[in-house]
Amino acid sequence: MKKFLLTVIPIAIAITTQAQQGKALTAKDYERAENTMAASVSSLVETGGIRPNWLADDRFYYRTPVAEGNEFILYNPAKGTHAAAFDHKKLATALSTATGKQYQATDLPFQSISFSKDGKGVIFQVDGKQWRYESNQVVADTSQVKAVVTAGGRGRRGGGGFARGGGGNPDEVLSPNGKKAVFIKDFNLWVRDVATNQQTQLTTDGVKDDGYATDNAGWAQGTRAIVVWSPDSKKVATFQQDERKVSNMYLVSTKVGAPALREWKYPLPGDKVIPMLTRVIIDVDNPKVIKLQIPADPHRSTLSDDIKGGLGWADVYWSEDGSKLVFASTNRDHKQEKVRMADAETGAVREIFEETSPTQFESGWSAVNWRYLSKTNEILWFSERDNWGHLYLYDATTGQLKNQVTKGEFVVTDVVKVDEKNRVIYFTAGGLDAENPYFSRFCKINFDGKGFTDLTPGPGTHSASFSPMGNFIIDTYSKPDVAPVTVLRNLQGKEIMELEKTDISKLAATGWKPVIPFSVKAHDGKTDIYGLMWVPKNLDPNKKYPIIDYIYPGPQGGSVGSWSFSSAKGDNNALAELGFIVVEIEGTSNPLRSKSFHDMSYGNMADNTLADQVTGIQQLAAKYTYMDLDKVGIWGHSGGGFATAGAMFRYPDFFKVGIAESGNHENRNYEDNWGERYDGLVENSNYDAQANQNLAKNLKGKLMLAHGLMDNNVPPQNTLLVVEALERANKNYDLVIFPNSAHGYGGQLATYMMRRRWDYFVKNLMGAEPPYEYQFKSGR
């Protein structure tokens, strides 16, 4: 009897253990999920938008797929016609004869073409040689080729010339005329004559931590000089950046032997001293430094704390004759903007006008949206003073407002082009689409506020680019669940012809399901918020599926990001294929809506969108009954890591599993501008109440923390503070450390983190056993 019991007990234990573990996922399950990611499915999307190659006369060509291969099509918008750019069969035959190799008409071995200066020949490259095709013959080409302009450029940011990378040194900034290049050497600014290579020192008093044109935003550094050239290539506007008493940040590498210490200036919220900029104008031809006659400005821009704008310096514009410099000074907590004009010869500064905000001012999101208009001495200013992001026209002489340019319950998201001669502004706007306020349109309006025209009508997110002569627009539009269509329009928005329609038939044949867009109410019960949801291909509506919430809370961005079509987004499709319902909810306090919407969590970033995530998921589960509200997980990176840990600590009964990657859990341990902009100065805001380590004792579920120990964006101490608090509270947690990685891990380590993420949700949220150390075949 005893012997029988001893035999039965292990069997019973084994059966019980197996029942507790539930099912196990195999490597095949992971492989099937991996096959839904972009690396596997993007090739199944055909004619997914075009990148036109423009010719100087507004004709353009691009390579388009055909049934047997592909071909080059040349379009003439003025005539509304298109045809093959050349006889592909005859070119293939001629090229085969010229090279002795065999070429097919539908598989010519080049990606781009151009046209000879006389317009008669087609120029291309094969086998490292340049060839010319004309009169059905292919010959080696030595003629000059007409310049081909690629669409997609948005014009210069900031007045004067930010110019191209310059010379042979990427840290140089080339002058508009291409004859000079400035660079930093030993904390001073130098100029190089491109033709002779002669170098001349322009400043002499630059020293370590008090140098000229230096690039350091704490979280972002660079070695390229930050300057703005005058249009006549005679002067540069720049600054001397004083960081001598700014606090240091330290990171230590992991290696065999003594570790290497990385040290740099990294101000924190509440610090008495932050980087300050003394603005200067430098005469390059006759080296002379003219200091502007104003106190030093904090290292801030109207857009963020990173003063870079495009390839130059944000908020700085030259007059066309190089006699005046117009700029905006931003105070430490972004509540005050002063628009000023400096005399380039004397450094005297005149105040033009000032704007203040009770929360924080911003002139845009992806780029600075204000301009100095030199021809008429006017300023096109961006403001949210009426609760929406709009444009205003000022007289730069008097500082008086002339008129509001754009009006209505929508936001100007990006000023694309300002036609001063015809007094027309071209811009992108959000909020014009009743279906979704994040869908963007391309519009124009006159300086006086009349003549508003939606140039890209139709629902969806529109991406438009001008022809070189500015007479036509190529518009590609889509929705998250509707594939792109590309059309040619005139400047009145009228469609001339459809160019391409994306073919997703091969993708659909795999069983792929488009993402599900949705709208729910925010935590206040009245504000509409929007999101996306992914479900498994073989969804069984009678089953219950655990939920994964991907979060990036802002307030500078949002969880969804682009609202255009995508065949796969990160690993959302893959997680859904593993057996989860995956959601992204664009909660309140994120940009691209009204000012009041964006300011909902001002002064308390820790609350940012979390209540919206909870109520949004609850509303979805009421509609889609296959969602299991008892199994909700959440994950995010950076600000999303901060939000994830906050969700686990603030809503411990709702969120059961969280993965917090590289989170800024304590904003007094993250660069000064972030907290001081969105929470206010330390003396005016309760940073303690927002710090995740102070809430760690509330943890009930499973939490994985991850961080790179060489993260110069969000220093790893942010996560280690939470680790210490969890240990003091006697809480279990999981930790993934990347010893020599920066903020994003990168490459193989990013793939490793993704695998650990899948495993963690499978094991702790689904209750299944993941395959052991699955190896991704295609990375991310």
WOZICOR-V501391 format. One record per backbone hydrogen bond with DSSP energy under -1.0 kcal/mol. CO is the residue of the C=O (numbers start at 1). NH is the residue of the N-H. E is the energy in kcal/mol with one decimal. If there is no record, write none. Layout:
# WOZICOR-V501391
co = (CO/CO)
nh = (NH/NH)
e = (E/E)
This chain:
# WOZICOR-V501391
co = (1/2/3/4/5/8/9/10/11/12/13/14/15/16/17/18/23/26/27/28/29/30/31/33/34/37/37/38/41/42/46/47/52/53/54/55/59/60/61/62/64/69/71/72/73/74/75/76/76/81/83/86/87/88/89/90/91/92/93/94/95/96/104/106/108/114/115/116/121/122/123/124/126/129/130/131/132/133/134/137/139/144/149/161/164/169/171/173/175/179/180/181/182/183/185/187/188/189/189/190/191/192/193/198/200/207/209/210/211/213/215/217/220/228/229/230/234/235/236/237/238/239/240/242/243/247/249/251/260/262/264/267/268/275/276/277/278/279/280/281/282/283/288/290/292/297/298/302/304/307/309/312/315/317/319/323/324/325/326/327/329/331/334/335/336/337/338/339/339/340/341/342/343/347/348/350/353/355/363/371/373/377/378/379/380/381/383/384/387/389/390/391/391/392/393/393/394/395/400/403/408/411/414/417/418/419/423/424/425/426/426/427/428/428/429/430/436/440/441/442/443/444/445/446/450/453/461/463/465/467/472/473/474/475/476/477/478/482/484/485/486/486/487/488/488/489/490/494/497/500/503/504/505/507/507/508/516/518/520/522/527/529/530/531/532/533/534/536/540/545/546/547/548/549/569/571/572/573/574/575/576/581/582/583/584/585/594/595/597/597/599/601/604/605/609/610/611/612/613/614/615/616/617/618/619/620/624/626/628/631/632/632/633/634/635/636/637/638/639/640/641/642/643/644/645/646/647/651/651/656/657/658/659/660/661/663/665/666/672/673/674/675/675/678/681/682/685/691/692/695/696/702/703/704/705/706/707/708/715/716/717/719/720/721/722/723/724/725/726/727/734/736/738/738/741/744/746/747/748/749/750/751/752/753/754/755/756/757/758/759/760/761/761/762/769)
nh = (5/6/7/8/9/12/13/14/15/16/17/18/19/20/21/22/769/30/31/32/33/34/35/36/37/40/41/42/44/45/503/49/151/61/149/58/55/75/53/73/71/66/64/85/62/83/60/80/81/76/74/88/91/92/93/94/95/96/97/98/99/100/107/70/110/123/146/119/116/133/114/131/129/126/141/124/139/122/137/134/132/117/54/229/174/172/225/182/178/194/175/192/173/190/188/212/185/202/203/183/200/181/197/193/191/210/243/207/241/226/222/219/217/237/161/233/284/230/282/228/280/213/278/276/246/266/264/262/253/251/249/672/271/299/242/297/240/292/238/290/236/288/283/281/294/277/300/363/301/314/312/309/328/326/322/344/319/342/317/340/338/334/361/357/331/355/329/352/353/327/350/325/347/293/343/341/339/337/369/380/378/396/373/394/371/392/390/387/595/412/383/405/406/381/402/403/379/399/395/393/410/430/428/426/420/424/447/419/445/416/417/443/413/414/441/411/439/462/429/455/427/453/425/449/446/444/478/476/474/470/467/489/465/487/463/485/461/479/502/477/499/500/475/496/497/473/493/490/488/486/46/508/509/510/512/511/533/531/529/525/522/520/586/518/584/516/582/539/543/628/581/633/583/635/572/575/576/577/578/580/579/548/534/550/532/587/598/599/589/600/602/604/607/608/613/614/615/616/617/618/619/620/621/622/623/624/627/545/631/547/656/657/549/659/551/661/640/642/643/644/645/646/647/648/649/650/651/654/655/702/634/704/636/706/638/665/692/669/676/677/678/679/680/603/684/685/687/694/695/698/699/658/734/660/736/662/738/711/718/720/721/723/724/725/726/727/728/729/731/730/705/707/709/741/710/746/749/751/752/753/754/755/756/757/758/759/760/761/762/763/764/765/766/768/25)
e = (-2.3/-2.2/-1.3/-2.4/-2.6/-2.5/-2.5/-2.4/-2.3/-2.6/-2.7/-2.3/-2.0/-2.2/-2.3/-1.4/-1.6/-1.8/-2.6/-2.5/-2.0/-3.0/-1.9/-1.9/-1.9/-1.7/-2.0/-2.5/-1.9/-1.5/-2.9/-1.9/-1.5/-2.0/-1.8/-2.0/-3.6/-3.6/-2.8/-2.4/-2.5/-2.0/-3.2/-2.4/-1.4/-2.1/-1.6/-1.5/-1.7/-3.0/-3.3/-1.1/-2.6/-2.4/-2.1/-2.7/-3.0/-2.1/-2.0/-2.3/-2.1/-2.0/-1.4/-1.1/-1.3/-3.3/-2.3/-2.2/-2.4/-2.7/-1.8/-3.4/-2.0/-2.2/-2.4/-2.0/-2.5/-2.3/-1.5/-2.4/-3.1/-1.4/-2.4/-1.5/-1.3/-1.9/-1.4/-2.1/-1.7/-2.3/-2.8/-3.0/-2.1/-3.1/-1.6/-2.1/-2.8/-2.9/-1.3/-2.2/-2.9/-1.6/-3.0/-2.9/-2.6/-2.5/-3.9/-1.3/-2.8/-1.9/-1.7/-1.9/-3.2/-2.6/-1.2/-2.2/-2.5/-2.7/-2.9/-1.8/-2.5/-2.6/-2.5/-1.6/-1.6/-2.4/-1.7/-3.5/-2.3/-2.1/-3.1/-1.8/-2.2/-1.9/-2.8/-2.5/-2.1/-2.5/-2.5/-3.1/-1.8/-1.1/-2.6/-2.5/-2.1/-3.6/-2.0/-1.8/-2.9/-3.2/-2.4/-2.0/-1.3/-3.3/-1.6/-2.7/-2.3/-3.3/-2.9/-3.2/-2.2/-1.6/-3.6/-2.3/-1.9/-2.4/-2.8/-3.0/-1.2/-2.2/-3.1/-2.2/-2.6/-3.0/-2.7/-2.4/-2.7/-2.9/-1.4/-2.4/-1.9/-2.0/-3.3/-2.8/-2.4/-3.0/-2.9/-2.2/-2.6/-2.8/-2.5/-2.6/-1.2/-3.5/-3.1/-1.4/-2.1/-2.7/-2.7/-2.9/-1.9/-2.3/-2.5/-3.2/-1.1/-1.9/-2.0/-3.2/-1.8/-1.8/-1.8/-3.5/-2.0/-1.3/-2.4/-2.8/-1.6/-1.7/-2.3/-2.0/-2.4/-2.6/-3.0/-2.1/-2.9/-2.0/-1.4/-2.5/-2.4/-1.4/-1.9/-3.1/-1.6/-2.8/-2.4/-2.1/-3.1/-2.0/-2.7/-2.5/-2.8/-1.7/-2.7/-3.6/-1.2/-2.6/-1.9/-1.9/-3.0/-3.1/-2.6/-2.9/-1.7/-1.4/-1.1/-1.9/-1.4/-2.1/-2.9/-2.2/-2.9/-2.2/-3.1/-2.2/-2.3/-3.1/-2.0/-1.2/-2.2/-2.6/-2.6/-3.5/-2.6/-2.2/-2.3/-2.6/-2.2/-2.1/-1.4/-1.1/-1.3/-2.9/-2.9/-2.6/-2.2/-1.3/-2.0/-1.9/-1.5/-1.2/-2.0/-2.7/-1.6/-1.7/-2.3/-1.9/-2.4/-2.4/-2.2/-2.1/-2.1/-2.1/-2.5/-1.5/-1.1/-3.7/-1.9/-3.2/-1.8/-2.9/-2.9/-1.1/-2.4/-1.8/-2.4/-2.5/-2.5/-2.2/-2.2/-2.3/-2.2/-2.0/-2.6/-2.2/-1.8/-2.8/-2.2/-1.3/-2.3/-2.5/-2.1/-2.6/-1.7/-2.1/-2.5/-1.5/-2.2/-2.6/-2.0/-2.2/-1.9/-3.1/-1.1/-2.6/-2.1/-1.0/-1.3/-1.1/-2.0/-2.3/-1.8/-2.6/-2.5/-2.9/-2.7/-3.1/-2.3/-1.2/-2.1/-2.1/-2.1/-2.3/-2.5/-1.9/-2.5/-2.2/-2.2/-1.6/-3.0/-1.4/-3.0/-1.7/-2.4/-1.5/-2.2/-3.0/-1.4/-1.8/-2.2/-2.4/-2.0/-2.3/-2.5/-2.1/-2.6/-2.7/-2.3/-2.2/-2.7/-2.6/-2.4/-2.0/-2.1/-2.6/-2.7)
